[in-house]
Amino acid sequence: MSKTGSVEERDLVNKLWDAGFAAMRAPASGGATKRPLPDVLAGNSKLYLAIEVKSTKQDHIYIDNEKISNLIEFSEIFGATPYVGAKFIRKPWRFIKLEDLHVTRSNNFRVNTDLAFSKGLDFEEIIGGTKQTRLI
């Protein structure tokens, strides 16, 4: 995992703790295990989240089919809601439901900023809050 990716994961874990969740980074990236672990796991006794974290300076993110399959498998066993957590540098976090991901011709997945900000949820929404609205 890139240095930026682990920084973003730590940022998300801290945000989740601050919001009343127990949260941790799972050591799956880098080949530490063959088990289907998400990048971030969080729960608060009412809501459980399994998040595959991706960050980029570009306007799109590609995700291997295997990572999404593993996220689905883990989430089903654990009882967590799976999300792709997209962090486009200098933009707020967005969390995309797996059914909203764009499937590529090679059967992998893609998220771009348009999809992330039109269908993705903000942080408050994934932790059970309400959608943030911007006042004009």
DSSP file with accessible surface (Angstrom, degrees, kcal/mol):
  #  RESIDUE AA STRUCTURE BP1 BP2  ACC     N-H-->O    O-->H-N    N-H-->O    O-->H-N    TCO  KAPPA ALPHA  PHI   PSI    X-CA   Y-CA   Z-CA
    1    1 A M              0   0  105      0, 0.0     5,-0.0     0, 0.0     2,-0.0   0.000 360.0 360.0 360.0 144.9    0.0    0.0    0.0
    2    2 A S     >  -     0   0   69      1,-0.1     4,-2.0     4,-0.0     5,-0.2  -0.273 360.0-113.5 -72.4 159.7    1.2    3.5   -0.7
    3    3 A K  H  > S+     0   0  176      1,-0.2     4,-2.0     2,-0.2     5,-0.2   0.912 118.9  53.4 -58.8 -41.0    2.1    5.8    2.0
    4    4 A T  H  > S+     0   0   58      1,-0.2     4,-2.5     2,-0.2    -1,-0.2   0.917 105.7  53.9 -61.7 -41.5   -0.8    8.0    1.1
    5    5 A G  H  > S+     0   0    4      1,-0.2     4,-2.4     2,-0.2    -1,-0.2   0.918 109.2  46.1 -61.5 -44.2   -3.2    5.1    1.4
    6    6 A S  H  X S+     0   0   20     -4,-2.0     4,-2.4     2,-0.2    -1,-0.2   0.877 111.2  53.6 -69.4 -32.2   -2.2    4.2    4.9
    7    7 A V  H  X S+     0   0   75     -4,-2.0     4,-2.3    -5,-0.2    -2,-0.2   0.934 110.4  47.2 -63.5 -44.3   -2.4    7.9    5.9
    8    8 A E  H  X S+     0   0   25     -4,-2.5     4,-2.5     2,-0.2    -2,-0.2   0.900 110.3  52.4 -65.3 -40.0   -5.9    8.0    4.6
    9    9 A E  H  X S+     0   0    1     -4,-2.4     4,-2.6     2,-0.2    -1,-0.2   0.932 110.3  48.0 -60.7 -45.0   -6.8    4.7    6.4
   10   10 A R  H  X S+     0   0  125     -4,-2.4     4,-2.5     2,-0.2    -2,-0.2   0.898 110.2  52.8 -62.5 -40.5   -5.5    6.1    9.7
   11   11 A D  H  X S+     0   0   62     -4,-2.3     4,-2.4     2,-0.2    -2,-0.2   0.937 110.8  46.8 -59.2 -45.7   -7.5    9.4    9.1
   12   12 A L  H  X S+     0   0    0     -4,-2.5     4,-2.5     2,-0.2    -2,-0.2   0.922 110.4  52.0 -65.0 -43.0  -10.7    7.4    8.5
   13   13 A V  H  X S+     0   0   16     -4,-2.6     4,-2.5     1,-0.2    -1,-0.2   0.932 110.8  48.6 -59.2 -43.9  -10.1    5.2   11.6
   14   14 A N  H  X S+     0   0   96     -4,-2.5     4,-2.6     1,-0.2    -1,-0.2   0.912 110.1  51.1 -63.5 -41.6   -9.6    8.4   13.7
   15   15 A K  H  X S+     0   0   71     -4,-2.4     4,-1.2     2,-0.2    -1,-0.2   0.904 110.6  49.6 -61.2 -40.7  -12.8    9.9   12.3
   16   16 A L  H  <>S+     0   0    0     -4,-2.5     5,-2.5     2,-0.2     3,-0.3   0.919 110.5  48.8 -66.3 -43.6  -14.7    6.7   13.2
   17   17 A W  H ><5S+     0   0  140     -4,-2.5     3,-1.9     1,-0.2    -2,-0.2   0.930 109.9  52.7 -59.3 -44.5  -13.4    6.7   16.8
   18   18 A D  H 3<5S+     0   0  141     -4,-2.6    -1,-0.2     1,-0.3    -2,-0.2   0.782 106.2  55.0 -62.7 -24.4  -14.3   10.4   17.1
   19   19 A A  T 3<5S-     0   0   39     -4,-1.2    -1,-0.3    -3,-0.3    -2,-0.2   0.314 128.7 -95.2 -92.1   6.9  -17.8    9.5   16.0
   20   20 A G  T < 5S+     0   0   58     -3,-1.9     2,-0.3     1,-0.3    -3,-0.2   0.634  84.5 125.3  93.3  13.4  -18.2    6.8   18.7
   21   21 A F      < -     0   0    3     -5,-2.5     2,-0.5    -6,-0.1    -1,-0.3  -0.804  61.5-128.0-101.2 147.6  -17.2    3.7   16.7
   22   22 A A  E     +A   43   0A  55     21,-2.9    21,-2.2    -2,-0.3     2,-0.3  -0.815  45.0 176.2 -83.0 132.1  -14.5    1.2   17.6
   23   23 A A  E     +A   42   0A  11     -2,-0.5     2,-0.3    19,-0.2    19,-0.2  -0.990  16.4 173.7-144.5 150.3  -12.4    1.1   14.5
   24   24 A M  E     -A   41   0A  98     17,-2.3    17,-2.5    -2,-0.3     2,-0.4  -0.991  32.5-116.0-152.5 154.4   -9.2   -0.5   13.2
   25   25 A R  E     -A   40   0A  84     -2,-0.3    15,-0.2    15,-0.2    14,-0.1  -0.779  34.0-135.1 -85.5 135.8   -7.1   -1.0   10.1
   26   26 A A    >   -     0   0   10     13,-2.2     3,-0.6    -2,-0.4     2,-0.5  -0.734  10.3-130.4 -92.5 143.3   -6.9   -4.6    9.1
   27   27 A P  T 3  S+     0   0   83      0, 0.0     5,-0.4     0, 0.0     6,-0.1  -0.027  74.8 110.5 -84.9  34.7   -3.5   -6.0    8.1
   28   28 A A  T >   +     0   0   20     -2,-0.5     3,-1.3    10,-0.4     5,-0.5   0.851  52.1  88.7 -79.6 -33.3   -4.6   -7.5    4.8
   29   29 A S  T <  S+     0   0   36     -3,-0.6     3,-0.3     1,-0.2     0, 0.0  -0.385  86.9  32.2 -67.5 141.5   -2.8   -5.1    2.4
   30   30 A G  T 3  S-     0   0   80      1,-0.2    -1,-0.2     2,-0.1    -2,-0.1   0.563 127.9 -76.5  88.8   7.8    0.7   -6.1    1.6
   31   31 A G  S <  S+     0   0   65     -3,-1.3    -1,-0.2     2,-0.2    -2,-0.2   0.727  83.3 142.9  80.6  20.5    0.0   -9.9    1.7
   32   32 A A  S    S+     0   0   73     -5,-0.4     2,-0.3    -4,-0.4    -4,-0.2   0.784  76.8   3.8 -64.5 -25.9   -0.1  -10.2    5.5
   33   33 A T        -     0   0   48     -5,-0.5    -2,-0.2     2,-0.1    -1,-0.1  -0.987  56.3-136.8-154.3 158.1   -2.9  -12.8    5.2
   34   34 A K  S    S+     0   0  207     -2,-0.3    -6,-0.0    -3,-0.1    -1,-0.0   0.407  72.9 112.4 -95.1   0.8   -4.9  -14.6    2.5
   35   35 A R  S    S-     0   0  183      1,-0.1     2,-2.0    39,-0.0    -2,-0.1  -0.403  82.8-106.2 -74.2 153.2   -8.1  -14.0    4.4
   36   36 A P        +     0   0   24      0, 0.0    38,-0.1     0, 0.0    -1,-0.1  -0.459  57.6 162.0 -82.2  74.0  -10.7  -11.7    2.9
   37   37 A L        -     0   0   50     -2,-2.0    34,-0.1    -4,-0.1     2,-0.1  -0.737  34.1-130.4 -96.8 144.0  -10.2   -8.7    5.2
   38   38 A P        -     0   0    1      0, 0.0   -10,-0.4     0, 0.0   -12,-0.3  -0.351  24.2-115.9 -78.2 168.2  -11.4   -5.1    4.6
   39   39 A D  S    S+     0   0    2     12,-0.9   -13,-2.2     1,-0.2     2,-0.4   0.893 100.7  23.0 -70.1 -39.7   -8.9   -2.2    4.9
   40   40 A V  E     -AB  25  51A   0     11,-2.2    11,-2.9   -15,-0.2     2,-0.4  -0.996  65.7-171.0-133.1 135.4  -11.0   -0.7    7.8
   41   41 A L  E     +AB  24  50A  29    -17,-2.5   -17,-2.3    -2,-0.4     2,-0.3  -0.987  15.4 167.2-125.1 133.0  -13.5   -2.4   10.1
   42   42 A A  E     +AB  23  49A   4      7,-2.4     7,-3.2    -2,-0.4     2,-0.3  -0.994   6.1 165.8-146.5 151.7  -15.7   -0.4   12.5
   43   43 A G  E     -AB  22  48A  12    -21,-2.2   -21,-2.9    -2,-0.3     5,-0.2  -0.988  24.5-168.3-160.8 159.1  -18.7   -0.9   14.8
   44   44 A N        -     0   0   48      3,-1.5     4,-0.1    -2,-0.3   -21,-0.0   0.041  64.3 -92.9-138.1  25.8  -20.7    0.7   17.6
   45   45 A S  S    S+     0   0   94      2,-0.3     3,-0.1     1,-0.1   -24,-0.0   0.244 125.1  51.0  77.0  -9.3  -22.9   -2.2   18.7
   46   46 A K  S    S+     0   0  182      1,-0.4     2,-0.4     0, 0.0    -1,-0.1   0.621 114.3  30.7-117.9 -32.0  -25.7   -1.0   16.3
   47   47 A L        -     0   0   47     80,-0.0    -3,-1.5     2,-0.0     2,-0.4  -0.998  60.9-164.4-138.3 132.8  -23.9   -0.6   13.0
   48   48 A Y  E     -B   43   0A  91     -2,-0.4    33,-3.1    31,-0.3     2,-0.4  -0.983   9.5-166.5-122.6 132.0  -20.9   -2.5   11.5
   49   49 A L  E     -Bc  42  81A   0     -7,-3.2    -7,-2.4    -2,-0.4     2,-0.5  -0.951  12.4-169.9-122.3 135.4  -18.9   -1.2    8.6
   50   50 A A  E     -Bc  41  82A   0     31,-2.2    33,-2.2    -2,-0.4     2,-0.5  -0.995  20.6-171.8-121.2 121.3  -16.4   -2.9    6.4
   51   51 A I  E     -Bc  40  83A   0    -11,-2.9   -11,-2.2    -2,-0.5   -12,-0.9  -0.961  24.4-155.7-127.3 125.8  -14.5   -0.5    4.1
   52   52 A E  E     - c   0  84A   7     31,-2.4    33,-2.7    -2,-0.5     2,-0.4  -0.889  30.2-147.2 -91.1 115.7  -12.1   -0.9    1.2
   53   53 A V  E     + c   0  85A   3     -2,-0.7     2,-0.4    31,-0.2    33,-0.2  -0.754  22.7 173.5 -95.3 132.2  -10.2    2.3    1.2
   54   54 A K  E     - c   0  86A  42     31,-2.9    33,-2.7    -2,-0.4     2,-0.3  -0.999   3.9-178.2-134.5 136.2   -8.9    3.9   -2.0
   55   55 A S  E     + c   0  87A  28     -2,-0.4     2,-0.3    31,-0.2    33,-0.2  -0.972   7.5 162.7-134.5 151.2   -7.2    7.3   -2.4
   56   56 A T  E     - c   0  88A  27     31,-1.9    33,-2.7    -2,-0.3     5,-0.1  -0.990  43.0-139.7-159.6 158.4   -5.9    9.1   -5.4
   57   57 A K  S    S+     0   0  174     -2,-0.3    31,-0.1    31,-0.2    -1,-0.1   0.490  89.0  78.5 -93.4 -10.8   -4.8   12.5   -6.8
   58   58 A Q  S    S-     0   0  121      2,-0.2    31,-0.1     1,-0.1    -2,-0.1  -0.176  93.8-109.1 -86.7-173.9   -6.6   11.6  -10.0
   59   59 A D  S    S+     0   0   94     29,-0.1    54,-1.9    53,-0.1     2,-0.3   0.260  94.9  48.1-103.8  13.3  -10.3   11.8  -10.8
   60   60 A H  E     -F  112   0B  55     52,-0.2     2,-0.4    53,-0.1    52,-0.3  -0.992  59.7-157.4-150.9 155.2  -10.8    8.0  -11.0
   61   61 A I  E     -F  111   0B  11     50,-2.9    50,-2.6    -2,-0.3     2,-0.4  -0.998   8.7-152.8-133.3 134.5  -10.0    4.9   -9.0
   62   62 A Y  E     -F  110   0B 132     -2,-0.4     2,-0.4    48,-0.2    48,-0.2  -0.895  10.7-167.1-107.5 140.7   -9.8    1.3  -10.2
   63   63 A I  E     -F  109   0B   1     46,-2.8    46,-2.6    -2,-0.4     2,-0.1  -0.995  22.5-118.6-130.7 129.9  -10.4   -1.7   -7.9
   64   64 A D    >>  -     0   0   94     -2,-0.4     4,-1.5    44,-0.2     3,-0.6  -0.353  21.0-124.5 -64.8 144.3   -9.7   -5.3   -8.6
   65   65 A N  H 3> S+     0   0   45      1,-0.2     4,-2.8     2,-0.2     5,-0.2   0.869 110.2  60.3 -55.2 -39.3  -12.6   -7.7   -8.7
   66   66 A E  H 3> S+     0   0  135      1,-0.2     4,-2.7     2,-0.2    -1,-0.2   0.884 101.0  52.9 -61.0 -39.4  -10.9   -9.8   -6.1
   67   67 A K  H <> S+     0   0   67     -3,-0.6     4,-2.1     2,-0.2    -1,-0.2   0.915 112.3  44.8 -63.4 -40.5  -10.8   -7.0   -3.5
   68   68 A I  H  X S+     0   0    4     -4,-1.5     4,-2.6     2,-0.2    -2,-0.2   0.918 112.4  51.6 -70.7 -40.6  -14.6   -6.4   -4.0
   69   69 A S  H  X S+     0   0   55     -4,-2.8     4,-2.6     1,-0.2    -2,-0.2   0.922 111.7  47.7 -59.9 -43.3  -15.3  -10.2   -3.8
   70   70 A N  H  X S+     0   0   47     -4,-2.7     4,-2.8    -5,-0.2     5,-0.2   0.895 110.1  52.1 -64.7 -39.9  -13.3  -10.4   -0.6
   71   71 A L  H  X S+     0   0    1     -4,-2.1     4,-2.5    -5,-0.2    -2,-0.2   0.919 111.3  47.4 -62.4 -42.4  -15.1   -7.4    0.9
   72   72 A I  H  X S+     0   0   62     -4,-2.6     4,-2.4     2,-0.2     5,-0.2   0.944 112.7  49.0 -62.7 -48.0  -18.5   -9.0    0.1
   73   73 A E  H  X S+     0   0   94     -4,-2.6     4,-2.1     1,-0.2     5,-0.2   0.946 114.2  44.6 -59.3 -50.0  -17.4  -12.3    1.6
   74   74 A F  H  X S+     0   0   28     -4,-2.8     4,-3.0     1,-0.2     5,-0.3   0.935 113.0  51.2 -59.9 -47.2  -16.1  -10.7    4.8
   75   75 A S  H  X>S+     0   0    5     -4,-2.5     4,-2.2    -5,-0.2     5,-1.5   0.875 109.4  50.1 -61.3 -39.4  -19.1   -8.5    5.2
   76   76 A E  H  <5S+     0   0  150     -4,-2.4    -1,-0.2     2,-0.2    -2,-0.2   0.921 115.1  43.0 -66.0 -42.4  -21.5  -11.4    4.8
   77   77 A I  H  <5S+     0   0  132     -4,-2.1    -2,-0.2    -5,-0.2    -1,-0.2   0.930 121.9  39.2 -68.3 -42.9  -19.7  -13.5    7.4
   78   78 A F  H  <5S-     0   0   95     -4,-3.0    -2,-0.2    -5,-0.2    -1,-0.2   0.751 105.6-121.2 -81.1 -26.5  -19.3  -10.6    9.9
   79   79 A G  T  <5 +     0   0   54     -4,-2.2   -31,-0.3    -5,-0.3     2,-0.2   0.782  62.8 142.9  86.7  28.8  -22.6   -8.9    9.4
   80   80 A A      < -     0   0   10     -5,-1.5   -31,-0.3    -6,-0.2    -1,-0.3  -0.672  56.5-116.2-101.2 157.6  -21.1   -5.6    8.2
   81   81 A T  E     -c   49   0A  56    -33,-3.1   -31,-2.2    -2,-0.2     2,-0.3  -0.832  36.4-137.4 -88.7 122.3  -22.3   -3.1    5.6
   82   82 A P  E     +c   50   0A  35      0, 0.0    16,-0.5     0, 0.0     2,-0.3  -0.620  29.4 166.5 -87.8 141.4  -19.6   -3.0    2.9
   83   83 A Y  E     -cD  51  97A  22    -33,-2.2   -31,-2.4    -2,-0.3     2,-0.6  -0.986  36.8-129.1-141.7 154.2  -18.4    0.3    1.3
   84   84 A V  E     -cD  52  96A   0     12,-2.2    12,-2.8    -2,-0.3     2,-0.8  -0.939  27.7-148.6 -96.6 121.0  -15.6    1.5   -0.9
   85   85 A G  E     -cD  53  95A   0    -33,-2.7   -31,-2.9    -2,-0.6     2,-0.5  -0.856  14.9-164.4 -92.2 110.7  -14.2    4.6    0.9
   86   86 A A  E     -cD  54  94A   0      8,-3.4     8,-2.0    -2,-0.8     2,-0.6  -0.883  10.3-174.1-103.2 123.5  -13.0    6.9   -1.8
   87   87 A K  E     -c   55   0A  26    -33,-2.7   -31,-1.9    -2,-0.5     2,-0.6  -0.907   3.3-169.9-118.6  98.2  -10.7    9.8   -0.8
   88   88 A F  E >   -c   56   0A   3     -2,-0.6     3,-2.1     4,-0.4   -31,-0.2  -0.821  42.8 -99.9 -83.9 122.5  -10.0   12.1   -3.7
   89   89 A I  T 3  S+     0   0   39    -33,-2.7    -1,-0.1    -2,-0.6   -34,-0.0  -0.145 105.5  11.6 -52.8 133.4   -7.1   14.3   -2.5
   90   90 A R  T 3  S+     0   0  229      1,-0.3    -1,-0.3    -3,-0.0   -33,-0.0   0.593 113.7  94.0  71.4  15.3   -8.4   17.7   -1.3
   91   91 A K  S <  S-     0   0   99     -3,-2.1    -1,-0.3     3,-0.0     3,-0.1  -0.923  83.3 -95.2-127.8 158.2  -12.0   16.5   -1.4
   92   92 A P        -     0   0   86      0, 0.0    -4,-0.4     0, 0.0    -6,-0.0  -0.282  51.0 -84.7 -70.2 159.6  -14.2   15.1    1.4
   93   93 A W        -     0   0   12     -6,-0.1    30,-0.4    -8,-0.0     2,-0.3  -0.300  43.0-165.8 -57.6 144.6  -14.5   11.3    1.9
   94   94 A R  E     -D   86   0A  20     -8,-2.0    -8,-3.4    28,-0.1     2,-0.5  -0.990   6.8-154.0-133.0 143.6  -17.2    9.5   -0.2
   95   95 A F  E     -DE  85 121A   0     26,-2.5    26,-3.3    -2,-0.3     2,-0.5  -0.974  10.8-158.8-123.5 120.0  -18.5    6.0    0.5
   96   96 A I  E     -D   84   0A   0    -12,-2.8   -12,-2.2    -2,-0.5     2,-0.1  -0.844  15.8-128.6-107.9 129.9  -19.9    4.1   -2.4
   97   97 A K  E >   -D   83   0A  83     -2,-0.5     3,-1.7    22,-0.3     4,-0.4  -0.481  27.6-119.4 -67.5 146.3  -22.3    1.1   -2.1
   98   98 A L  G >  S+     0   0   23    -16,-0.5     3,-1.4     1,-0.3    -1,-0.1   0.859 111.8  59.2 -61.7 -33.8  -21.0   -1.9   -4.0
   99   99 A E  G 3  S+     0   0  145      1,-0.3    -1,-0.3     3,-0.0    -2,-0.0   0.699 102.0  56.3 -70.0 -14.9  -24.0   -2.0   -6.3
  100  100 A D  G <  S+     0   0   40     -3,-1.7    -1,-0.3     2,-0.1    -2,-0.2   0.524  81.5 111.6 -92.9  -5.9  -23.2    1.6   -7.4
  101  101 A L  S <  S-     0   0   13     -3,-1.4     2,-0.5    -4,-0.4    10,-0.2  -0.379  73.3-117.1 -67.3 146.6  -19.7    0.8   -8.6
  102  102 A H  E     -G  110   0B  85      8,-1.8     8,-2.4    -2,-0.1     2,-0.5  -0.714  24.6-139.1 -84.2 128.2  -19.1    0.9  -12.3
  103  103 A V  E     -G  109   0B  73     -2,-0.5     6,-0.2     6,-0.2     2,-0.1  -0.777  17.4-143.8 -90.1 128.7  -18.1   -2.5  -13.8
  104  104 A T    >   -     0   0   22      4,-2.2     3,-1.8    -2,-0.5    -1,-0.0  -0.341  28.0-101.4 -84.4 171.8  -15.3   -2.3  -16.3
  105  105 A R  T 3  S+     0   0  259      1,-0.3    -1,-0.1     2,-0.1    -2,-0.0   0.806 124.5  55.5 -62.3 -29.7  -14.9   -4.5  -19.5
  106  106 A S  T 3  S-     0   0   83      1,-0.0    -1,-0.3     3,-0.0     3,-0.1   0.249 122.2-108.0 -88.4  12.9  -12.3   -6.6  -17.7
  107  107 A N  S <  S+     0   0   97     -3,-1.8     2,-0.1     1,-0.2    -2,-0.1   0.763  84.2 116.0  68.0  26.5  -14.8   -7.2  -14.8
  108  108 A N        -     0   0   45    -44,-0.1    -4,-2.2   -43,-0.1     2,-0.3  -0.324  64.1-104.2-102.5-164.6  -13.1   -5.0  -12.3
  109  109 A F  E     -FG  63 103B  27    -46,-2.6   -46,-2.8    -6,-0.2     2,-0.4  -0.933  24.6-165.9-130.5 152.8  -14.5   -1.8  -10.8
  110  110 A R  E     -FG  62 102B  67     -8,-2.4    -8,-1.8    -2,-0.3     2,-0.4  -0.995   4.0-172.0-137.9 141.4  -14.1    1.9  -11.3
  111  111 A V  E     -F   61   0B   1    -50,-2.6   -50,-2.9    -2,-0.4     2,-0.3  -1.000  10.4-177.0-127.5 128.8  -15.1    5.0   -9.3
  112  112 A N  E  >  -F   60   0B  46     -2,-0.4     4,-2.8   -52,-0.3   -52,-0.2  -0.743  43.3 -99.6-116.4 174.0  -14.7    8.5  -10.6
  113  113 A T  H  > S+     0   0   28    -54,-1.9     4,-2.5    -2,-0.3     5,-0.2   0.877 121.0  55.9 -63.0 -35.4  -15.5   11.8   -8.9
  114  114 A D  H  > S+     0   0  122    -55,-0.3     4,-1.4     2,-0.2     5,-0.3   0.951 112.9  40.7 -60.3 -48.6  -18.8   12.1  -10.8
  115  115 A L  H  >>S+     0   0   28      1,-0.2     4,-2.7     2,-0.2     5,-1.1   0.935 114.7  52.7 -64.6 -45.3  -20.0    8.7   -9.5
  116  116 A A  H  X5S+     0   0    0     -4,-2.8     4,-0.5     1,-0.2    -1,-0.2   0.886 116.3  38.1 -60.1 -39.7  -18.6    9.3   -6.0
  117  117 A F  H  <5S+     0   0   76     -4,-2.5    -1,-0.2    -5,-0.2    -2,-0.2   0.613 120.8  44.2 -93.7  -8.5  -20.3   12.7   -5.5
  118  118 A S  H  <5S+     0   0   91     -4,-1.4    -2,-0.2    -3,-0.3    -3,-0.2   0.843 134.1  12.2 -97.1 -39.8  -23.6   11.8   -7.2
  119  119 A K  H  <5S+     0   0  112     -4,-2.7   -22,-0.3    -5,-0.3    -3,-0.2   0.644 104.4  98.5-109.7 -21.2  -24.2    8.3   -5.7
  120  120 A G     << -     0   0    3     -5,-1.1     2,-0.3    -4,-0.5   -24,-0.2  -0.285  67.4-126.1 -70.6 157.0  -21.7    8.1   -2.9
  121  121 A L  B     -E   95   0A  28    -26,-3.3   -26,-2.5     1,-0.1     2,-0.1  -0.694  18.1-124.2 -99.3 153.6  -22.6    8.8    0.7
  122  122 A D     >  -     0   0   18     -2,-0.3     4,-1.7   -28,-0.2     3,-0.3  -0.380  36.4 -94.4 -88.9 175.0  -20.8   11.3    3.0
  123  123 A F  H  > S+     0   0   23    -30,-0.4     4,-1.4     1,-0.2     6,-0.2   0.911 123.1  54.2 -58.0 -45.1  -19.3   10.3    6.4
  124  124 A E  H  4>S+     0   0   76      1,-0.2     5,-3.1     2,-0.2    -1,-0.2   0.873 106.5  53.5 -59.5 -36.6  -22.3   11.3    8.4
  125  125 A E  H >45S+     0   0   45     -3,-0.3     3,-1.3     1,-0.2    -1,-0.2   0.901 106.5  49.8 -67.9 -40.4  -24.6    9.1    6.3
  126  126 A I  H 3<5S+     0   0    2     -4,-1.7    -1,-0.2     1,-0.3    -2,-0.2   0.777 108.4  53.5 -73.2 -21.2  -22.5    5.9    6.7
  127  127 A I  T 3<5S-     0   0   29     -4,-1.4    -1,-0.3    -3,-0.1    -2,-0.2   0.304 129.0 -93.8 -93.7  10.2  -22.4    6.4   10.5
  128  128 A G  T < 5S+     0   0   62     -3,-1.3    -3,-0.2     1,-0.2    -2,-0.1   0.520  87.9 119.5  96.8   6.7  -26.2    6.6   10.6
  129  129 A G      < -     0   0   34     -5,-3.1     2,-0.3    -6,-0.2    -1,-0.2  -0.058  66.7 -85.2 -86.5-165.6  -26.6   10.4   10.5
  130  130 A T        -     0   0  112      1,-0.1    -1,-0.1    -3,-0.1    -5,-0.1  -0.701  49.7 -84.2-104.7 159.5  -28.4   12.4    7.9
  131  131 A K        -     0   0  107     -2,-0.3     2,-0.4    -7,-0.1    -1,-0.1  -0.315  43.8-120.0 -61.9 136.3  -27.1   13.7    4.6
  132  132 A Q        -     0   0  112     -3,-0.0     2,-0.4    -2,-0.0    -1,-0.1  -0.633  30.1-161.8 -77.1 130.8  -25.2   17.0    4.8
  133  133 A T        -     0   0  114     -2,-0.4     2,-0.5     0, 0.0     0, 0.0  -0.927  13.2-130.4-115.7 145.7  -26.8   19.7    2.8
  134  134 A R        -     0   0  232     -2,-0.4     2,-0.4     0, 0.0    -2,-0.0  -0.811  16.6-139.1 -97.8 127.6  -25.1   22.8    1.6
  135  135 A L              0   0  161     -2,-0.5     0, 0.0     1,-0.0     0, 0.0  -0.680 360.0 360.0 -84.2 137.1  -26.9   26.1    2.3
  136  136 A I              0   0  214     -2,-0.4    -1,-0.0     0, 0.0     0, 0.0  -0.736 360.0 360.0 -96.6 360.0  -26.7   28.6   -0.5
